[in-house]
Amino acid sequence: MARRPTPTLTEAEYRLMDILWDLGSATVADVHARLEDRPIAYTTVLSTLTILERKGYVRHTTRGKANVYKPRVERDAARRTVVENVLATFFDGSPRALMLNLLDSERLSAEEERRLRTLLEDRG
């Protein structure tokens, strides 16, 4: 059975998008060359960029024999989409429930707690 496409970026897709966001535009070879810390096959990079294009995250133009990929979605917009998906899937769409869950699972330093209080007071 084929895997259901995800509405947001997978970890592998995010790695490639991160490179495209940094470079602005790149060929498959350019992206592949940037993956030296955790290399993956050239054909996997090509397949993943094709998936990203189908999902609307990138577009390509042709330069000679190479496709040049460029982001269609800004990094912050992609991050917001992921957070919105997490909210909808796990927290009934409630940012408050997400924040409370994060605060319950994380020990804040005194400085972080002061900063959070200031942010909350400024919004109130």
ZIBELWO-V262600 format. One record per residue. N is the residue number from 1. RES is the residue in one letter. SS is DSSP state (H for helix, E for strand, - for the rest). OMEGA is omega in radians with two decimals (999 if undefined). NEAR is the number of other ideal C-beta (glycine too) atoms within 12 Angstrom. Layout:
n->N res->RES ss->SS omega->OMEGA near->NEAR
n->N res->RES ss->SS omega->OMEGA near->NEAR
//
This chain:
n->1 res->M ss->- omega->-3.14 near->3
n->2 res->A ss->- omega->3.11 near->4
n->3 res->R ss->- omega->3.12 near->7
n->4 res->R ss->- omega->3.13 near->7
n->5 res->P ss->- omega->3.13 near->15
n->6 res->T ss->- omega->-3.14 near->20
n->7 res->P ss->- omega->-3.13 near->18
n->8 res->T ss->- omega->-3.12 near->27
n->9 res->L ss->- omega->2.97 near->33
n->10 res->T ss->- omega->3.12 near->22
n->11 res->E ss->H omega->3.14 near->15
n->12 res->A ss->H omega->3.11 near->23
n->13 res->E ss->H omega->3.13 near->36
n->14 res->Y ss->H omega->3.11 near->24
n->15 res->R ss->H omega->-3.13 near->26
n->16 res->L ss->H omega->3.11 near->39
n->17 res->M ss->H omega->3.12 near->40
n->18 res->D ss->H omega->3.11 near->24
n->19 res->I ss->H omega->3.13 near->36
n->20 res->L ss->H omega->3.10 near->37
n->21 res->W ss->H omega->3.14 near->29
n->22 res->D ss->H omega->-3.07 near->16
n->23 res->L ss->H omega->-3.07 near->21
n->24 res->G ss->- omega->3.03 near->15
n->25 res->S ss->E omega->-3.09 near->24
n->26 res->A ss->E omega->3.00 near->31
n->27 res->T ss->E omega->3.07 near->27
n->28 res->V ss->H omega->3.14 near->34
n->29 res->A ss->H omega->3.11 near->22
n->30 res->D ss->H omega->-3.14 near->25
n->31 res->V ss->H omega->-3.13 near->40
n->32 res->H ss->H omega->-3.13 near->27
n->33 res->A ss->H omega->-3.12 near->17
n->34 res->R ss->- omega->-3.06 near->24
n->35 res->L ss->- omega->-3.05 near->23
n->36 res->E ss->H omega->3.12 near->10
n->37 res->D ss->H omega->3.08 near->10
n->38 res->R ss->H omega->-3.02 near->14
n->39 res->P ss->- omega->2.99 near->14
n->40 res->I ss->- omega->-3.08 near->25
n->41 res->A ss->- omega->3.10 near->14
n->42 res->Y ss->H omega->-3.12 near->18
n->43 res->T ss->H omega->3.09 near->12
n->44 res->T ss->H omega->3.08 near->21
n->45 res->V ss->H omega->3.13 near->32
n->46 res->L ss->H omega->3.13 near->23
n->47 res->S ss->H omega->-3.11 near->20
n->48 res->T ss->H omega->3.09 near->33
n->49 res->L ss->H omega->3.07 near->39
n->50 res->T ss->H omega->3.09 near->21
n->51 res->I ss->H omega->3.13 near->24
n->52 res->L ss->H omega->3.10 near->39
n->53 res->E ss->H omega->3.10 near->27
n->54 res->R ss->H omega->3.13 near->17
n->55 res->K ss->- omega->3.10 near->25
n->56 res->G ss->- omega->-3.12 near->20
n->57 res->Y ss->- omega->3.13 near->36
n->58 res->V ss->E omega->2.97 near->34
n->59 res->R ss->E omega->3.12 near->21
n->60 res->H ss->E omega->2.95 near->25
n->61 res->T ss->E omega->-3.14 near->15
n->62 res->T ss->E omega->3.08 near->11
n->63 res->R ss->E omega->-3.04 near->16
n->64 res->G ss->- omega->3.11 near->9
n->65 res->K ss->- omega->-3.04 near->9
n->66 res->A ss->E omega->2.96 near->19
n->67 res->N ss->E omega->3.09 near->25
n->68 res->V ss->E omega->-3.08 near->25
n->69 res->Y ss->E omega->-3.13 near->36
n->70 res->K ss->E omega->3.12 near->27
n->71 res->P ss->E omega->3.01 near->34
n->72 res->R ss->- omega->-3.07 near->21
n->73 res->V ss->- omega->3.09 near->26
n->74 res->E ss->- omega->-3.13 near->16
n->75 res->R ss->H omega->-3.12 near->21
n->76 res->D ss->H omega->3.11 near->12
n->77 res->A ss->H omega->3.10 near->19
n->78 res->A ss->H omega->3.11 near->30
n->79 res->R ss->H omega->3.11 near->19
n->80 res->R ss->H omega->3.12 near->17
n->81 res->T ss->H omega->3.12 near->25
n->82 res->V ss->H omega->-3.14 near->26
n->83 res->V ss->H omega->3.11 near->22
n->84 res->E ss->H omega->3.10 near->20
n->85 res->N ss->H omega->3.10 near->20
n->86 res->V ss->H omega->3.11 near->23
n->87 res->L ss->H omega->-3.09 near->22
n->88 res->A ss->H omega->-3.04 near->18
n->89 res->T ss->H omega->-2.97 near->17
n->90 res->F ss->H omega->-3.02 near->17
n->91 res->F ss->- omega->3.12 near->19
n->92 res->D ss->- omega->3.10 near->13
n->93 res->G ss->- omega->-3.05 near->15
n->94 res->S ss->- omega->3.05 near->16
n->95 res->P ss->H omega->3.13 near->19
n->96 res->R ss->H omega->3.13 near->14
n->97 res->A ss->H omega->3.09 near->18
n->98 res->L ss->H omega->-3.13 near->22
n->99 res->M ss->H omega->3.13 near->20
n->100 res->L ss->H omega->3.11 near->13
n->101 res->N ss->H omega->3.12 near->17
n->102 res->L ss->H omega->-3.13 near->20
n->103 res->L ss->H omega->3.11 near->17
n->104 res->D ss->H omega->-3.04 near->11
n->105 res->S ss->H omega->-3.06 near->10
n->106 res->E ss->- omega->3.07 near->13
n->107 res->R ss->- omega->-3.13 near->10
n->108 res->L ss->- omega->3.02 near->15
n->109 res->S ss->- omega->3.13 near->10
n->110 res->A ss->H omega->3.14 near->10
n->111 res->E ss->H omega->3.12 near->10
n->112 res->E ss->H omega->3.12 near->15
n->113 res->E ss->H omega->3.09 near->15
n->114 res->R ss->H omega->-3.14 near->13
n->115 res->R ss->H omega->3.12 near->14
n->116 res->L ss->H omega->3.09 near->19
n->117 res->R ss->H omega->3.12 near->16
n->118 res->T ss->H omega->3.11 near->13
n->119 res->L ss->H omega->3.14 near->13
n->120 res->L ss->H omega->3.13 near->14
n->121 res->E ss->H omega->3.12 near->10
n->122 res->D ss->H omega->-3.14 near->9
n->123 res->R ss->H omega->-3.06 near->10
n->124 res->G ss->- omega->999 near->7
//
